[in-house]
Amino acid sequence: MQVLGEHIDHPSADTIYEEVRKFLPRISLGTVYRNLEIMSESGSILKLETGGSIKRFDPNTHSHPHFRCVKCGSIEDLPFGIDSSMFAGTDEDWIKGRKVQSLHVEYTGLCADCNGNTKS
């Protein structure tokens, strides 16, 4: 959790493993994967299963959208929230019989670096 909390780039389990090994050299990759799964199932962290093939992890558990670069694969938090309470008690036809438990919004495109719009 400490290593994940130091990241804003939504690291993969492999990245977290490499960093944890610096101070726990005997830890296994399986242990890191299991603990990340346990933390995501308990709601301590978010597991991002985005359009990419690698699962990424986010210490920010508040509802918020992400931006994924289709070129380099980077994932960023976007600076506005998502209000999933808009589904509570609704009578909209499409919601009948369903219970929304989570809401995930991902925007895709080119990040500032890949788009050539970096600020110096």
N, C-alpha and C positions, 0 to 999 in steps of 0.2 A: 504494500500500500504506500509505503514511503517513496519508493522509486516511481510508482505511477503518479503520485501527487506532485512530483518534480517536473512532470511533462505537461506541455500544452498541446503536443502534437499527436495525441492518441496512439501510443505505441502498441506494437504487436507483442504477443507473449514472448517471442524470441528476443526482442529488444529488451524487454523487462528482465528476462533470464540473464542476458549478458551483463546487465548492470548489477543485478542482485549477486551474481557470482563474484563480483569484486570484493564483497564483504562476507559472503557465504559461499566459499569456493566449492564446497561439496554438495550444494543443492542440485537437484536434478531438474531437467526441463519439465518432466512429468509433474513434479511437485508444484512448479510455477503454474502450469496449466490448470491443475486441480484447484489450486487456491484462487486463481482468477475466476474459474467457473463458480466456486463456492461464493466468492464475493459478489459476482454478478447476480447469482440466484437469490442472494439475501438482500439485494438492492443497495449494497455498499458502493458499487461501481456500475457503470454501464458497459455492456458488451456491444460493440458496433459490428453488425454483420451487414456491411455495406455492399455496394456493387462489386467491390474487389473480392478476391478470394481469401484474403487474410483477415482474421478477426482482429479488431483493434479495441482498446480499452480506454475508458474515460472516467476520471475521478469525479467529474461534475454530474451528479445524478438528477439535477433539475431539468425539466423539459426545455430543450433548446435544439435548434436546427444545426446541421453540419453542412459544410461545403467540402466536397471531395474533388480533387483535381484528377481529371481523366488521363492526364499525361504522366505526372510523377507519382500519383497515388496519395499525396498528402491530404490530411483531413483537418479542418479547422472548425472551431465553434463559431457560429454567427452571433452577432451581438443583440439578438432579440429572442424573446421567449415564445413558447407555444402554450396555449391555454387548452388543455385537454378537458377542462371542466365544461366546455361548450357542449359536450355530449351528454352531460348529466341531465336526466329528466326530460329529454327531448321527445317530441312526438313525431319527428320526421319519419317518413315511411321507410327509408333505408335502414334506420337504426332499430326498428321493431324486432324484438327477439334477440338482439345482440347486446353484449356488454363490452364496451371499449375498455381495455385494460392498459393500453399504452399507445403512444403516438410517436412516430419517428418520421422526421422530415429531413431529407438529404437533397441538397442542391448539387449539381455537377457542372463542371466546366473547366476552365483553365485558371490555375492560381495566378497570383500576380507575377511570380518568378517565371512560370512557363509562358505566360502571356506577354512577357517582356516589359511589364509595367512596374518594375521594382523602384522603390524610392531610395535615393542615395543619401 
